Amino acid sequence: MTADVISIRARRWGKRIAYRIEDEYGTRFRFKRKRSTRPLSMGELIAMIDGATGHLGGDRKGLTSAYRNYNLDGCDAADLVEFVTVTSDFYPEPQAYYGEEAVAWLASFEAERAT
């Protein structure tokens, strides 16, 4: 297990909230919704996570399934379901949402492989 961490940071910037995505490698993530006047809704947070690019040496989209797909070589897809976890001290929903997303990713991968 690699235990890499990607975090979404929010910081008050005057009357707005500014967001950034960071990892320990200094990756330049590209994403939308760099600022807001209110905290992100759950849907806006998911859109940020699922739309982020600039990692894994290219323009792979998303911060969850992109990492599972990247690690498919030499790994059983079922072992990658728990490879990526999403947690938050402020949003309780992402952990369950992305747990279900991982199961759907596996089902889609297996269906695609069966055809």
N, C-alpha and C positions, 0 to 999 in steps of 0.2 A: 504494500500500500504506500502511495506516495505522500499523502497528507498535505497536498498543496492546498492553499487557501486563496480564494478570491473573495474580496469583500466589496460591498457597496457602501460608500461613505456619504453621509449627508452633513452639511454644515450651513449654519445660518450665515447669509451673506446680505447684510442690510435687511430689507424687507422680504427677501427671497431665501429659498433653500437651494444650495448648489450641491450637485451630486457628482461623484466620481467612482470609478471602478478600479480597484487596485489588486495586484498580486505581488508576490515576492520577487518577481523577475522584472518588474518595471514595464510590463506590457502596456502598450498604448491601446486601450480598448476604445472602440467607437460605439456610441449608443445615443439614443434620442432621449429627450427630456432631461437636459442638463440642469435645468432650474425650474422651480415652481414656487408659487406663493403659499401653498399648503403642502402638508406631507402627502406623499404619493398614496393613492388608493391601492388596494391589492391588485387590481387589474393593471394599473400603471406600473407597479413594481414587476409584475410578471412580464409585461411588454418590454421593460428595460432588460430583464434577464434573458428573455427569449430573443431579443433583437440585437444584443451586443455582438460585435465582431472585432477582429483585430488580434485574435489569439490563435494559438496552434499553427503559427507560421502562415497565416493567410486570412481569408475572409469567411471562415466557418461561422455560422450563425448560431447564437445561443450559448449559454454558459452551462447547460446540462447535457443534452443529448450529443452535442458536438464533442464533448470529452468522452462520452461512452463510445461514439462512433470512431473516434481517433484511436481508442485502445482496443478495438476489435481484433486487430492482428495479434494472434497468439493467445487470445483470451476467449473463453466461452461467454457468449452474450449474457447468459443468465447470471454469471458472476459479476457483470457490470451494472446490474440493476441497483445495487447499493454502493456503487463506486462513487457516485456524486450525491451529496446531500445538501439540502438548502435549509438553513436555520436562521432565525431572527429573534432578537430580544424585543422587538417592537411589533412584529407582524407574526401572529401565531399560525396563520394559515399556510404559508409556503411549504413547510415541511410535509404536510399531508398532500398538498397539491402536487408537489414534485415527486413524492413517493408514488402517487397514482400515475403521473407522467412517465416515470421510469417503467412501470409495469406495462403501460400502453406502448412505450418505445420497444420493449422486448417482444410484445405480441406482434407489432408491426414488422419488426426485424424477422421474426420466425415465419410470419405469413409470406413475406417477400422471399425468404430463402426457400420456402416450400414450392414456390411457383417456378 
